Amino acid sequence: MSTRLSTCLSTGLSALGVGRLPARLPALAASAGLLVAGLAGPAVAAPSAGAAPTAAAATVNLATNPGFEIPASSLADWGSVPGWRCSGGPAEAALTTAAPHSGTSALAVTPAGDESTGECVQTVSVQPGTTYTASAWVRGKFVFLGATGGTDRPTAPAWTESTNGGWQKLTTRFTAAPGATTVKLSVHGWYQQGPFAVDDVRVDGPAPAPATAAASVPTSDKVVFFTVDDGWQTTPEAEQVITSNKLPITAFPLPMAAANNPDYFRRVTAAPGSSIQDHSVSHTDLTTLSPAEQQVEICDARDSLTRLFGTAPTVFRPPYFAWNADTLQAAANCGMRTVLTADADFSWGASNIWHEGTLSPGDVVLMHWTDTLADDLRRALAAAEVAGLKPAGLASYLR
C-alpha cells in the first residue's frame, strides 16, 4: 500500500470518527377495478392552498428484497442478487441458507481479490428533505452500511471492526437532499478482510403515495399515445416507420431484450417525446406475487434500464395488464408515478378500441415489438388520422 493512500485512508476515517485500523488495509471502499383518475396534461393547475391536509404517510421498510428471500429470475440481466447490484457479480455475492439472521437465507459475499470490498448496492426511492433510518444485520470483519448519492450532507457509515462470529446490527440515519428522489444504499466489507454476510436490511421512512393507475390520459389536446411492449423482435421495417414519421414512441422493453440490442432502442426512441419505461424483469403476472416480489420485478427493471439508457423510468406497464393495490405501492416504492395499461390494442394485426367510436384524445394504444409492428404502426397512424389525432410523447403528459 502506498504511503499516500494509507494517509488518505487514515485521514478519511478520522473525519468519520473511526479509530486506527491495521496498516495492511489499503483503503475504505468508498386490475382495472382499482383504476383511479389523477393524470394531467402539461397545463394543469396546482391544487389550491385551501385543500384539506392529507394524513401523514406510515413508516415502512423501503428496501428491496431486504431479507434476501427472493430467488433470482432466469431473465435477470445481472445474474446476482434480486434487488441488489454487487460489484463482483455472482462470482462474489450469492444467497446462502447457512445460518441466516432470520428467515431462510442471507447475502454471502466473498471478495474475489485484494482490490475488492464486495460492495452491494441498491437504489432506494426517497422523498426530498425527509429523514430515514437505515439498518442491517451483518456478520464478519470490517463491514459497512451507508447511504450516498442523494443525501443533504455526507453521512458517516455505520460499521463494525468484528462481529466475533455472530450477527450484529448496524444503524445509520440520513436525510434526503432537497430535490433528491433516490439514494444509493450500500453494504461492503474491507480490502483483504475476507467474507461477510448481510441480512434483514431496512430503510425506514414514510411510505410514498401509491402510483396512479390509468388506461388513458385526460386531455383535450388532439393527441394519441403509441406504446410498444416487450422487445424480443426488433425489425428494421418497424424502425423505418418510426424514424421516417418521427414518431414519439413510449417503449416498454424487458431489460434482457433491451440489453440484446440497446442501440436499436436508442434509435427508435430518438424522436422528441419518446421515452423508455418499465415493464418488469420477467413479464410475470404480478398479481400472483407477494408485494416484496413485485417490488423486485419493478425496481430491478428500473435499474437495468437506467444503466442502459441513462434515464430512470417513471411509468410502469404491468405485464398482461394485471395489477392490484400491491402493484401500485410497489411501483411507487420504485419511483414510478403511473401504472399504465391502455384503451386500444393494435398488436398482431388487431384494431381494437375498447370504447365506442374511433380513437379519442388521450387514448393509449398498445403494440408489441413483433414482426407485424411495422404494419401495426401504419394501421394505428391511419386510425389516428381518421380521428383527427396526432401521436404525442406520453411522459410529458403524465404527472
N, C-alpha and C positions, 0 to 999 in steps of 0.2 A: 504494500500500500504506500502511495506517495505521501511525503510529509504534508504537501498542500491539501490533499484530500483528507488526511487524518485531522488536520487543523480545522478544515471546514466542517467535518463531522462533529468534532468536539464543540465548536462554536455554536453550530445549529442546535445541538442537543442542550447545551447550556441555556440557550434562549427559550427552549421549551420546558426548562426545569428538570431535564433528565440528567441523572448523575453520570459519573465517569463509567465508560464501558471498556471491555477488554480491547487492547490496542490492535489485536488482529482483525477486528471488524472493519471492513473497508468503508461502508457508507450507509446512511439511512435511506431506505427506498422512499426515496421520496413517496220475436215475439211481438208482433206488431200491436198486440193489445196494450202494451205499455207505451205505445208511441205518444210522444208529447211534443207540443209546439215549443218554439224558443229560438229558431234560426232567424236571422235578419239579413236584409240586403245591406249594401255599403252605407246607406244614408239613414239608418235607423237611429232615432234619438236615444240618449241615455235616460235611465229611469229618473223620475222626479225626486227631488230632495225629500219629499214627504212620504216616500214609500215606507211601508212598515218594515222594521228591522227583522232580520232572519235569525233563527236560533243559532247559537254557536255550534260549530262542527264538532262532532265527537272525536276524541283522541283514539287513533288506531295505529296499528303497525303498517307502515307504508312499504316496507322492504318486500322485494320479490323473492319467492322461494326461501323464506327466512330460515326454515328448519332443514333445508336440503333434502326434502322428502319426495321431490318430483323428479322422475327419471327423464333423461334427455330424449327428445324426439329424434327419430331417424332422419328428419328433414332439417335439423338444426344446422346452420351454416358454419358454426364454430366447433361443434362436437365436444364441448366441455361441459360445464355445469349450468343447468337451466337457471336463468335469471342473472347469471354472473359471467363476466369475461375475465379469464385468467391468463396472465401474460405468457405462461408456458404452455397453455392449452392442455389437452388431455395427457400430455407427457408428464405434467407436473401435478395437475389438480383433478380429483375424481371424487365421486361419492363413495363413502365407506360405511359399512354396517358394524365396524369394530368399535364397540364401546362408545356410542354417541352420548351426548349430554342428555338428550331426550329423544323420543320417537325411535325411528328405526335406522336413521342414517345421519351422517355429518359430512362436512367437507374435509378431505385429507389432502394436504399439499406437501409435496416433496420437491423443493427447488432442485432443478436439474444440474446446476453448476455453481461455481463460486460467485458468479456475477448475477445471480438471480435471487430475488427475495420471495418469489412465488406469489406475487401480488394478484389478488382477485378483486374486481370492482363491479359495481352496478350503478346505473343511473336511477336516481330517486326523484320523483316529481314533488316539488315543494311550492309553497305559497310565499311570495316576496315578503320580507320583513317578519317572518314567523320563526319562532324558536322550536327546535326539535331536539329530542334526546336519542342518541344512537347507542346501542349496546350490543354485545356479543359475548358468548361463552367461548373461551379459547383454551387450547392445551398445547404446551410446547415452550420453547425458549425464545425470548425477544419477539413477541407477537404484538402487532399494532392494529388499531382500529381508528380510522379518521374519515373526515369529510372535507372535500375541497371542490373548487371549481364553481361555486355559487354561493359561498358564504360571505357575510358582510365584513369579515376580518379573518386573518389567519387563525385557525383553531388548532390548538395542540392536540395531537392524537393521544388516545388512551393506549397504554402499553404495559407490558409486564416483562420483567427480566426472566422469570421462570415460573411456571405453574406447578413445578415439582411433581409432574406426572399426573396431576388431576386436572379438573376443569376450573377455570377462573373467569369471573365476569369482568369485562371491560366496559366502561361507560364514558361517553363524552357528549357535550352539548354544542350546538351550533345554531346560528341564526342566518336564514337565507337573506342574501343581499337584496336591496331594492331592485325590482325588475327581474330577479332570478326566478326561474321556473324549475330548474333541476340542480342537483348537486351530485358529485361523484362520491359514493361511499366505497371505502377500500379497506381490505384486510390484507396484511402481509407479514412475513417474517423478516429475518435479518440475514445478511450475507453470511454464509458458512455456518449457520446455526442449526441446520437440519430441518426435519419435517415438523409441521404443526397441524393442528386441527381447529375447526371453527364450527359452531352450531348455534342455533337459536338467536339469530340476528334480529334486531329490532331497530326501526326508525320511528319513534313515537311522536305523533303530531296530529293536527286536525285533519280529518278526512276531507278531501275535496268534494265539491258538489258532483253528483253523478253526471256523466256526459248526457247530452241531449240526443234523443233518438228522432230520426226523421227519414222520410222517403222522398221528400221534395223540399224545395227552398221557397218559402213565402216571398214572392217578389212580384211587382207589377212590370218589371223590365221584360222585354220580349226576348227572353233567353232560355236556353235549354242546356243541360249539362251532360256531357258524354263521359261515362266511366267505363273502364276496361279492367277486368279481373284476371288473376292467376299468373300468366306469363310463360307458360311452357312452350307455346308455339308462336314464335316471333317471325312473321313473314315480311319479306321486302315489299310485297304488294300493299300490306296494311300501312307500312311506313310511308310508302309513296302517297297514299291517300291522305294521310295525316299531314305530311310535310307540304305537299302541293296545295292543300287547302288551308294551311297554317291553323290547324285545328287545336284549340286548347283541350287537352286530354287530361283527365284525372285517372292515373294508373294505380291499380291496387295489386301489385305483384307479390307473390310469395317470395320470401328472402332468397331461397335457394335458386328459384327460377331467375330472379333478378341478378344474382351473382353469376349465373351462367353466361349472361350477355348484358352486362351493365351499360356498355356503350349504346346498345340499341335503345334501352330505356331512356338514356340521356337524350338521344336524338328525337325520339317520339314525344318527349315532354319538353322540347325546346321552345315551343310557341308560348308567347306571353299568356299567363293564366293557368298554364299546365302545372301539375304537381304529381308527386309520388307519395302515396298514402299507405296505410297499414291494412293488411288482410290476414293477419295471424301467421304463425310459423308453419303449421302443418295442415291447414284447411280442415280442421276438425269442427264438428258441431259443438259449439261452446256450451250449449245448454246441457250437454252430457258431462261437463267438467265441473269441478269444485271452483269456488271463487279464486283460490290460490293458483290453480292450474290455468284458469282463464287469464289471470294477470301475467303468467309466464308467457302464454301464447302471444299476447298483445305487446308486452314490453320487449320481449326478445326480438320480435319482428321489427318494432320501432328502432331498436338499437342496431340491428343489422342494416336496415335501410338507411339509417343516419350515417353509418360508417361508409356505405357505398356511395351515397349521393350528397352527403353534406348538409342535409336539412331534415330536421325531425318531423315525422308525420304528426298531424293533429286531428285527422279523420280516420275512423276505423270502419271498415266494411266487414261485417260478420259473415263467415262462410255460410252458404245456404240461406242467408238472411235469418239465421237462427240466433236469437239473443234473449236475455232475460234481465231482470234487475241487477243480478250479479255482474253481467256483462257491462252495464252502464257504469257501475262503480269501478270495476277492474280497468275499464278503458280510461276513466278519469284518473285513476292511480298511475296510469302510464302516460298521462299528459294529453289524452285525446279529449277534444271538446265535443265531438259529434260521433254518434254511431249511425251510419248511413246505410240505408237499403236502396230502394229505387221504386219508381212507379211506372216504369216501362222497360220492356226487355226486347232487344233487337239481336240477341245472340243466335248463332247457328241458323240463320235464315228466318228467324221469327220477326214478327212486327206486333208485339203485344203491348197494348197500352192499358193499364189497369184502372182506367176511369173512362167515363163516357167521352166520345168525341175524339178529336185529334190531340196531338201534344199540346200542353198548356204551358204558360210561363212558369219557370221554376221546376219543371219536370226533370227528374234524374233518370237517365237512360242507362240501362245495364247492357254491357257487351263483354266478350271474353277474348283473350289473346288466343285465337284459333286460326285454322286455315281458311275460315269463312269471314274473318274480320274485315278484310277489305270491302267485300260486298255488304257486310252488315253496316259498316260506316256509311257507305253510299246510300243505303236504304234509309238509315237514320237521318242523314243530311236531307234527303228528299222529303221525309216526313216533317222535318223541322221547317223546311221551306214552304210546304203547303200550309203550315200553321202560322207562318209569318214570324218564325223564331230563328235566332242565330245561336250557335254554340258559344258558351262563355266559360271562363275559368271558375271552377267551383270554390276554391279556397277563399277567394276574396269576398264571397257572399256568405261565408259561414262565420259566426261569432263564437 
